[in-house]
Each structure stands twice: as structure tokens, then as C-alpha cells.
Amino acid sequence: MEKINTKGHSFVGTVWPVIGSKGDKYSIVMTDEGFECNCPAYVKCKHIKAVEKKILCQSGT
């Protein structure tokens, strides 16, 4: 998957609500440095990857 350059992106500050596989609610936010998720994962989590995929699909890349 293509990496999104978030520095200065028009979506910086946008928060995406996500429901986890066990029904827990998480928030993904785009920052100039990348994405942040408040789930307990310590690596780039599946929630962030799902949001990135949606952005890339909508932009046609």
C-alpha cells in the first residue's frame, strides 16, 4: 500500500471513530507526523491501516 504523506495534509486534525473487533471504540487522528490510534497496539495497528486504505481508495491511488 502507498504511504500517505501527512505533513501539511488537508486531513491533519481529522479524527476517525473506529469500532474494534471486540466492540471497543477507538479514535484515529492524522497529525503532521503520521497517524495516532488510542488502541493498545504498539505498532502501526490495523485501525490506522484501514483508515489509510479508505483515504487512498477515495483519492483514486
PDB file of N, CA, C and O in Angstrom:
ATOM      1  N   MET A   1       0.849  -1.184   0.000  1.00  0.00           N
ATOM      2  CA  MET A   1       0.000   0.000   0.000  1.00  0.00           C
ATOM      3  C   MET A   1       0.891   1.243   0.000  1.00  0.00           C
ATOM      4  O   MET A   1       1.939   1.276   0.646  1.00  0.00           O
ATOM      5  N   GLU A   2       0.463   2.235  -0.719  1.00  0.00           N
ATOM      6  CA  GLU A   2       1.177   3.502  -0.785  1.00  0.00           C
ATOM      7  C   GLU A   2       1.122   4.209   0.566  1.00  0.00           C
ATOM      8  O   GLU A   2       0.114   4.164   1.270  1.00  0.00           O
ATOM      9  N   LYS A   3       2.237   4.866   0.911  1.00  0.00           N
ATOM     10  CA  LYS A   3       2.289   5.608   2.174  1.00  0.00           C
ATOM     11  C   LYS A   3       1.742   7.011   1.953  1.00  0.00           C
ATOM     12  O   LYS A   3       2.039   7.646   0.940  1.00  0.00           O
ATOM     13  N   ILE A   4       0.955   7.488   2.887  1.00  0.00           N
ATOM     14  CA  ILE A   4       0.375   8.827   2.805  1.00  0.00           C
ATOM     15  C   ILE A   4       1.329   9.819   3.469  1.00  0.00           C
ATOM     16  O   ILE A   4       1.739   9.625   4.613  1.00  0.00           O
ATOM     17  N   ASN A   5       1.676  10.871   2.750  1.00  0.00           N
ATOM     18  CA  ASN A   5       2.478  11.943   3.325  1.00  0.00           C
ATOM     19  C   ASN A   5       1.520  12.850   4.106  1.00  0.00           C
ATOM     20  O   ASN A   5       0.747  13.600   3.510  1.00  0.00           O
ATOM     21  N   THR A   6       1.572  12.779   5.422  1.00  0.00           N
ATOM     22  CA  THR A   6       0.608  13.508   6.245  1.00  0.00           C
ATOM     23  C   THR A   6       1.043  14.943   6.546  1.00  0.00           C
ATOM     24  O   THR A   6       0.220  15.757   6.965  1.00  0.00           O
ATOM     25  N   LYS A   7       2.310  15.263   6.341  1.00  0.00           N
ATOM     26  CA  LYS A   7       2.813  16.611   6.644  1.00  0.00           C
ATOM     27  C   LYS A   7       2.051  17.637   5.807  1.00  0.00           C
ATOM     28  O   LYS A   7       2.157  17.639   4.581  1.00  0.00           O
ATOM     29  N   GLY A   8       1.292  18.499   6.458  1.00  0.00           N
ATOM     30  CA  GLY A   8       0.534  19.538   5.770  1.00  0.00           C
ATOM     31  C   GLY A   8      -0.696  19.036   5.018  1.00  0.00           C
ATOM     32  O   GLY A   8      -1.312  19.794   4.268  1.00  0.00           O
ATOM     33  N   HIS A   9      -1.061  17.764   5.210  1.00  0.00           N
ATOM     34  CA  HIS A   9      -2.221  17.176   4.523  1.00  0.00           C
ATOM     35  C   HIS A   9      -3.496  17.877   4.971  1.00  0.00           C
ATOM     36  O   HIS A   9      -3.600  18.321   6.114  1.00  0.00           O
ATOM     37  N   SER A  10      -4.453  17.971   4.076  1.00  0.00           N
ATOM     38  CA  SER A  10      -5.720  18.651   4.409  1.00  0.00           C
ATOM     39  C   SER A  10      -6.518  17.921   5.491  1.00  0.00           C
ATOM     40  O   SER A  10      -7.419  18.511   6.088  1.00  0.00           O
ATOM     41  N   PHE A  11      -6.206  16.656   5.753  1.00  0.00           N
ATOM     42  CA  PHE A  11      -6.910  15.899   6.785  1.00  0.00           C
ATOM     43  C   PHE A  11      -6.231  15.961   8.159  1.00  0.00           C
ATOM     44  O   PHE A  11      -6.718  15.343   9.105  1.00  0.00           O
ATOM     45  N   VAL A  12      -5.120  16.691   8.287  1.00  0.00           N
ATOM     46  CA  VAL A  12      -4.451  16.800   9.591  1.00  0.00           C
ATOM     47  C   VAL A  12      -5.453  17.356  10.607  1.00  0.00           C
ATOM     48  O   VAL A  12      -6.104  18.372  10.364  1.00  0.00           O
ATOM     49  N   GLY A  13      -5.562  16.676  11.740  1.00  0.00           N
ATOM     50  CA  GLY A  13      -6.517  17.068  12.780  1.00  0.00           C
ATOM     51  C   GLY A  13      -7.840  16.321  12.692  1.00  0.00           C
ATOM     52  O   GLY A  13      -8.649  16.376  13.618  1.00  0.00           O
ATOM     53  N   THR A  14      -8.060  15.628  11.587  1.00  0.00           N
ATOM     54  CA  THR A  14      -9.288  14.854  11.426  1.00  0.00           C
ATOM     55  C   THR A  14      -9.240  13.619  12.320  1.00  0.00           C
ATOM     56  O   THR A  14      -8.212  12.950  12.426  1.00  0.00           O
ATOM     57  N   VAL A  15     -10.372  13.330  12.959  1.00  0.00           N
ATOM     58  CA  VAL A  15     -10.479  12.162  13.830  1.00  0.00           C
ATOM     59  C   VAL A  15     -11.493  11.209  13.219  1.00  0.00           C
ATOM     60  O   VAL A  15     -12.612  11.605  12.891  1.00  0.00           O
ATOM     61  N   TRP A  16     -11.094   9.945  13.067  1.00  0.00           N
ATOM     62  CA  TRP A  16     -11.978   8.904  12.553  1.00  0.00           C
ATOM     63  C   TRP A  16     -12.340   7.976  13.705  1.00  0.00           C
ATOM     64  O   TRP A  16     -11.445   7.391  14.316  1.00  0.00           O
ATOM     65  N   PRO A  17     -13.627   7.823  14.020  1.00  0.00           N
ATOM     66  CA  PRO A  17     -14.033   6.857  15.046  1.00  0.00           C
ATOM     67  C   PRO A  17     -14.018   5.453  14.447  1.00  0.00           C
ATOM     68  O   PRO A  17     -14.464   5.248  13.318  1.00  0.00           O
ATOM     69  N   VAL A  18     -13.508   4.501  15.202  1.00  0.00           N
ATOM     70  CA  VAL A  18     -13.399   3.116  14.735  1.00  0.00           C
ATOM     71  C   VAL A  18     -13.917   2.188  15.833  1.00  0.00           C
ATOM     72  O   VAL A  18     -13.666   2.403  17.018  1.00  0.00           O
ATOM     73  N   ILE A  19     -14.636   1.166  15.418  1.00  0.00           N
ATOM     74  CA  ILE A  19     -15.084   0.130  16.349  1.00  0.00           C
ATOM     75  C   ILE A  19     -14.159  -1.070  16.162  1.00  0.00           C
ATOM     76  O   ILE A  19     -14.036  -1.594  15.054  1.00  0.00           O
ATOM     77  N   GLY A  20     -13.516  -1.501  17.229  1.00  0.00           N
ATOM     78  CA  GLY A  20     -12.605  -2.640  17.169  1.00  0.00           C
ATOM     79  C   GLY A  20     -13.346  -3.956  17.035  1.00  0.00           C
ATOM     80  O   GLY A  20     -14.573  -4.008  17.123  1.00  0.00           O
ATOM     81  N   SER A  21     -12.586  -5.015  16.822  1.00  0.00           N
ATOM     82  CA  SER A  21     -13.170  -6.337  16.595  1.00  0.00           C
ATOM     83  C   SER A  21     -13.956  -6.864  17.795  1.00  0.00           C
ATOM     84  O   SER A  21     -14.817  -7.731  17.639  1.00  0.00           O
ATOM     85  N   LYS A  22     -13.665  -6.346  18.994  1.00  0.00           N
ATOM     86  CA  LYS A  22     -14.384  -6.771  20.199  1.00  0.00           C
ATOM     87  C   LYS A  22     -15.411  -5.731  20.655  1.00  0.00           C
ATOM     88  O   LYS A  22     -15.941  -5.812  21.763  1.00  0.00           O
ATOM     89  N   GLY A  23     -15.683  -4.749  19.782  1.00  0.00           N
ATOM     90  CA  GLY A  23     -16.689  -3.737  20.084  1.00  0.00           C
ATOM     91  C   GLY A  23     -16.161  -2.501  20.790  1.00  0.00           C
ATOM     92  O   GLY A  23     -16.921  -1.580  21.085  1.00  0.00           O
ATOM     93  N   ASP A  24     -14.856  -2.475  21.066  1.00  0.00           N
ATOM     94  CA  ASP A  24     -14.269  -1.294  21.715  1.00  0.00           C
ATOM     95  C   ASP A  24     -14.200  -0.132  20.725  1.00  0.00           C
ATOM     96  O   ASP A  24     -14.023  -0.331  19.523  1.00  0.00           O
ATOM     97  N   LYS A  25     -14.344   1.085  21.254  1.00  0.00           N
ATOM     98  CA  LYS A  25     -14.301   2.280  20.412  1.00  0.00           C
ATOM     99  C   LYS A  25     -12.919   2.913  20.496  1.00  0.00           C
ATOM    100  O   LYS A  25     -12.377   3.112  21.583  1.00  0.00           O
ATOM    101  N   TYR A  26     -12.354   3.227  19.323  1.00  0.00           N
ATOM    102  CA  TYR A  26     -11.043   3.870  19.237  1.00  0.00           C
ATOM    103  C   TYR A  26     -11.144   5.086  18.331  1.00  0.00           C
ATOM    104  O   TYR A  26     -12.088   5.226  17.554  1.00  0.00           O
ATOM    105  N   SER A  27     -10.156   5.958  18.445  1.00  0.00           N
ATOM    106  CA  SER A  27     -10.094   7.141  17.597  1.00  0.00           C
ATOM    107  C   SER A  27      -8.760   7.182  16.881  1.00  0.00           C
ATOM    108  O   SER A  27      -7.706   7.009  17.492  1.00  0.00           O
ATOM    109  N   ILE A  28      -8.818   7.414  15.566  1.00  0.00           N
ATOM    110  CA  ILE A  28      -7.628   7.577  14.744  1.00  0.00           C
ATOM    111  C   ILE A  28      -7.553   9.052  14.391  1.00  0.00           C
ATOM    112  O   ILE A  28      -8.547   9.630  13.949  1.00  0.00           O
ATOM    113  N   VAL A  29      -6.399   9.670  14.576  1.00  0.00           N
ATOM    114  CA  VAL A  29      -6.226  11.068  14.213  1.00  0.00           C
ATOM    115  C   VAL A  29      -5.009  11.197  13.308  1.00  0.00           C
ATOM    116  O   VAL A  29      -3.984  10.552  13.529  1.00  0.00           O
ATOM    117  N   MET A  30      -5.136  12.044  12.281  1.00  0.00           N
ATOM    118  CA  MET A  30      -3.998  12.317  11.410  1.00  0.00           C
ATOM    119  C   MET A  30      -3.266  13.533  11.961  1.00  0.00           C
ATOM    120  O   MET A  30      -3.876  14.562  12.248  1.00  0.00           O
ATOM    121  N   THR A  31      -1.953  13.402  12.104  1.00  0.00           N
ATOM    122  CA  THR A  31      -1.103  14.508  12.532  1.00  0.00           C
ATOM    123  C   THR A  31      -0.070  14.761  11.434  1.00  0.00           C
ATOM    124  O   THR A  31       0.022  13.984  10.483  1.00  0.00           O
ATOM    125  N   ASP A  32       0.697  15.825  11.555  1.00  0.00           N
ATOM    126  CA  ASP A  32       1.764  16.093  10.592  1.00  0.00           C
ATOM    127  C   ASP A  32       2.812  14.983  10.590  1.00  0.00           C
ATOM    128  O   ASP A  32       3.523  14.802   9.602  1.00  0.00           O
ATOM    129  N   GLU A  33       2.910  14.245  11.684  1.00  0.00           N
ATOM    130  CA  GLU A  33       3.908  13.185  11.812  1.00  0.00           C
ATOM    131  C   GLU A  33       3.383  11.810  11.418  1.00  0.00           C
ATOM    132  O   GLU A  33       4.158  10.855  11.373  1.00  0.00           O
ATOM    133  N   GLY A  34       2.097  11.683  11.134  1.00  0.00           N
ATOM    134  CA  GLY A  34       1.511  10.394  10.777  1.00  0.00           C
ATOM    135  C   GLY A  34       0.146  10.228  11.409  1.00  0.00           C
ATOM    136  O   GLY A  34      -0.581  11.201  11.611  1.00  0.00           O
ATOM    137  N   PHE A  35      -0.194   8.996  11.719  1.00  0.00           N
ATOM    138  CA  PHE A  35      -1.475   8.686  12.347  1.00  0.00           C
ATOM    139  C   PHE A  35      -1.257   8.232  13.779  1.00  0.00           C
ATOM    140  O   PHE A  35      -0.219   7.663  14.115  1.00  0.00           O
ATOM    141  N   GLU A  36      -2.256   8.494  14.622  1.00  0.00           N
ATOM    142  CA  GLU A  36      -2.237   8.016  16.006  1.00  0.00           C
ATOM    143  C   GLU A  36      -3.556   7.305  16.277  1.00  0.00           C
ATOM    144  O   GLU A  36      -4.614   7.722  15.807  1.00  0.00           O
ATOM    145  N   CYS A  37      -3.470   6.227  17.040  1.00  0.00           N
ATOM    146  CA  CYS A  37      -4.658   5.483  17.451  1.00  0.00           C
ATOM    147  C   CYS A  37      -4.548   5.253  18.954  1.00  0.00           C
ATOM    148  O   CYS A  37      -3.458   5.008  19.471  1.00  0.00           O
ATOM    149  N   ASN A  38      -5.663   5.331  19.643  1.00  0.00           N
ATOM    150  CA  ASN A  38      -5.638   5.137  21.093  1.00  0.00           C
ATOM    151  C   ASN A  38      -5.899   3.685  21.504  1.00  0.00           C
ATOM    152  O   ASN A  38      -6.249   3.418  22.654  1.00  0.00           O
ATOM    153  N   CYS A  39      -5.728   2.747  20.566  1.00  0.00           N
ATOM    154  CA  CYS A  39      -5.845   1.332  20.917  1.00  0.00           C
ATOM    155  C   CYS A  39      -4.551   0.871  21.589  1.00  0.00           C
ATOM    156  O   CYS A  39      -3.549   1.583  21.540  1.00  0.00           O
ATOM    157  N   PRO A  40      -4.557  -0.309  22.215  1.00  0.00           N
ATOM    158  CA  PRO A  40      -3.370  -0.766  22.947  1.00  0.00           C
ATOM    159  C   PRO A  40      -2.220  -1.285  22.079  1.00  0.00           C
ATOM    160  O   PRO A  40      -1.186  -1.669  22.626  1.00  0.00           O
ATOM    161  N   ALA A  41      -2.354  -1.311  20.769  1.00  0.00           N
ATOM    162  CA  ALA A  41      -1.273  -1.813  19.901  1.00  0.00           C
ATOM    163  C   ALA A  41      -0.065  -0.876  19.974  1.00  0.00           C
ATOM    164  O   ALA A  41      -0.213   0.341  20.088  1.00  0.00           O
ATOM    165  N   TYR A  42       1.109  -1.453  19.907  1.00  0.00           N
ATOM    166  CA  TYR A  42       2.337  -0.664  19.978  1.00  0.00           C
ATOM    167  C   TYR A  42       2.964  -0.423  18.613  1.00  0.00           C
ATOM    168  O   TYR A  42       3.952   0.304  18.509  1.00  0.00           O
ATOM    169  N   VAL A  43       2.417  -1.008  17.587  1.00  0.00           N
ATOM    170  CA  VAL A  43       2.910  -0.829  16.228  1.00  0.00           C
ATOM    171  C   VAL A  43       1.796  -0.215  15.398  1.00  0.00           C
ATOM    172  O   VAL A  43       0.707   0.039  15.912  1.00  0.00           O
ATOM    173  N   LYS A  44       2.056   0.024  14.127  1.00  0.00           N
ATOM    174  CA  LYS A  44       1.019   0.567  13.253  1.00  0.00           C
ATOM    175  C   LYS A  44      -0.143  -0.429  13.218  1.00  0.00           C
ATOM    176  O   LYS A  44      -0.045  -1.488  12.598  1.00  0.00           O
ATOM    177  N   CYS A  45      -1.228  -0.083  13.881  1.00  0.00           N
ATOM    178  CA  CYS A  45      -2.335  -1.023  14.079  1.00  0.00           C
ATOM    179  C   CYS A  45      -3.225  -1.155  12.839  1.00  0.00           C
ATOM    180  O   CYS A  45      -3.133  -0.382  11.886  1.00  0.00           O
ATOM    181  N   LYS A  46      -4.076  -2.157  12.900  1.00  0.00           N
ATOM    182  CA  LYS A  46      -4.993  -2.418  11.789  1.00  0.00           C
ATOM    183  C   LYS A  46      -6.006  -1.291  11.624  1.00  0.00           C
ATOM    184  O   LYS A  46      -6.531  -1.096  10.528  1.00  0.00           O
ATOM    185  N   HIS A  47      -6.288  -0.551  12.684  1.00  0.00           N
ATOM    186  CA  HIS A  47      -7.235   0.566  12.597  1.00  0.00           C
ATOM    187  C   HIS A  47      -6.658   1.678  11.724  1.00  0.00           C
ATOM    188  O   HIS A  47      -7.357   2.238  10.880  1.00  0.00           O
ATOM    189  N   ILE A  48      -5.382   1.993  11.932  1.00  0.00           N
ATOM    190  CA  ILE A  48      -4.711   3.007  11.121  1.00  0.00           C
ATOM    191  C   ILE A  48      -4.629   2.546   9.671  1.00  0.00           C
ATOM    192  O   ILE A  48      -4.882   3.326   8.753  1.00  0.00           O
ATOM    193  N   LYS A  49      -4.277   1.292   9.467  1.00  0.00           N
ATOM    194  CA  LYS A  49      -4.164   0.762   8.103  1.00  0.00           C
ATOM    195  C   LYS A  49      -5.506   0.853   7.379  1.00  0.00           C
ATOM    196  O   LYS A  49      -5.540   1.151   6.185  1.00  0.00           O
ATOM    197  N   ALA A  50      -6.608   0.601   8.082  1.00  0.00           N
ATOM    198  CA  ALA A  50      -7.936   0.674   7.469  1.00  0.00           C
ATOM    199  C   ALA A  50      -8.271   2.105   7.056  1.00  0.00           C
ATOM    200  O   ALA A  50      -8.827   2.323   5.980  1.00  0.00           O
ATOM    201  N   VAL A  51      -7.938   3.085   7.903  1.00  0.00           N
ATOM    202  CA  VAL A  51      -8.198   4.487   7.572  1.00  0.00           C
ATOM    203  C   VAL A  51      -7.339   4.902   6.374  1.00  0.00           C
ATOM    204  O   VAL A  51      -7.830   5.568   5.463  1.00  0.00           O
ATOM    205  N   GLU A  52      -6.060   4.514   6.372  1.00  0.00           N
ATOM    206  CA  GLU A  52      -5.185   4.834   5.240  1.00  0.00           C
ATOM    207  C   GLU A  52      -5.751   4.263   3.940  1.00  0.00           C
ATOM    208  O   GLU A  52      -5.755   4.936   2.909  1.00  0.00           O
ATOM    209  N   LYS A  53      -6.225   3.027   3.996  1.00  0.00           N
ATOM    210  CA  LYS A  53      -6.775   2.383   2.808  1.00  0.00           C
ATOM    211  C   LYS A  53      -7.987   3.154   2.281  1.00  0.00           C
ATOM    212  O   LYS A  53      -8.126   3.347   1.074  1.00  0.00           O
ATOM    213  N   LYS A  54      -8.856   3.591   3.184  1.00  0.00           N
ATOM    214  CA  LYS A  54     -10.032   4.365   2.768  1.00  0.00           C
ATOM    215  C   LYS A  54      -9.624   5.672   2.102  1.00  0.00           C
ATOM    216  O   LYS A  54     -10.196   6.061   1.083  1.00  0.00           O
ATOM    217  N   ILE A  55      -8.636   6.346   2.678  1.00  0.00           N
ATOM    218  CA  ILE A  55      -8.184   7.627   2.101  1.00  0.00           C
ATOM    219  C   ILE A  55      -7.602   7.393   0.708  1.00  0.00           C
ATOM    220  O   ILE A  55      -7.909   8.130  -0.229  1.00  0.00           O
ATOM    221  N   LEU A  56      -6.766   6.369   0.576  1.00  0.00           N
ATOM    222  CA  LEU A  56      -6.146   6.088  -0.718  1.00  0.00           C
ATOM    223  C   LEU A  56      -7.170   5.664  -1.767  1.00  0.00           C
ATOM    224  O   LEU A  56      -7.051   6.036  -2.935  1.00  0.00           O
ATOM    225  N   CYS A  57      -8.166   4.896  -1.363  1.00  0.00           N
ATOM    226  CA  CYS A  57      -9.206   4.468  -2.312  1.00  0.00           C
ATOM    227  C   CYS A  57     -10.044   5.647  -2.773  1.00  0.00           C
ATOM    228  O   CYS A  57     -10.410   5.725  -3.946  1.00  0.00           O
ATOM    229  N   GLN A  58     -10.353   6.565  -1.868  1.00  0.00           N
ATOM    230  CA  GLN A  58     -11.167   7.725  -2.216  1.00  0.00           C
ATOM    231  C   GLN A  58     -10.403   8.706  -3.090  1.00  0.00           C
ATOM    232  O   GLN A  58     -11.003   9.430  -3.885  1.00  0.00           O
ATOM    233  N   SER A  59      -9.063   8.734  -2.945  1.00  0.00           N
ATOM    234  CA  SER A  59      -8.281   9.662  -3.759  1.00  0.00           C
ATOM    235  C   SER A  59      -7.931   9.061  -5.122  1.00  0.00           C
ATOM    236  O   SER A  59      -7.367   9.733  -5.985  1.00  0.00           O
ATOM    237  N   GLY A  60      -8.278   7.774  -5.300  1.00  0.00           N
ATOM    238  CA  GLY A  60      -8.043   7.133  -6.574  1.00  0.00           C
ATOM    239  C   GLY A  60      -6.650   6.607  -6.791  1.00  0.00           C
ATOM    240  O   GLY A  60      -6.277   6.294  -7.921  1.00  0.00           O
ATOM    241  N   THR A  61      -5.848   6.499  -5.705  1.00  0.00           N
ATOM    242  CA  THR A  61      -4.492   5.965  -5.850  1.00  0.00           C
ATOM    243  C   THR A  61      -4.432   4.541  -5.377  1.00  0.00           C
ATOM    244  O   THR A  61      -3.369   3.920  -5.422  1.00  0.00           O
TER     245      THR A  61
END
